[in-house]
Amino acid sequence: MRIGAMTPEQVDQVLKLQQEGDNRLFGEIAIEQGFINDKAIKAYLDSRK
């Protein structure tokens, strides 16, 4: 959300899945749900250099 790749609603949905017992990492769930992709992650990581 901080980098504009996800909406607040999408973040809430991932957090809800985790609270319901999904033990995967936040990013894994977000990718599986189609909220973010490898391109968004790479852009974020590149911006942190």
URVEN-V318184 format. One record per run of one state. SS is the DSSP state (@ for helix, = for strand, . for the rest). FROM is the first residue (numbers start at 1). TO is the last residue. If there is no record, write none. Layout:
# URVEN-V318184
ss = [SS | SS]
from = [FROM | FROM]
to = [TO | TO]
This chain:
# URVEN-V318184
ss = [. | @ | . | @ | . | @ | .]
from = [1 | 8 | 20 | 26 | 33 | 38 | 48]
to = [7 | 19 | 25 | 32 | 37 | 47 | 49]
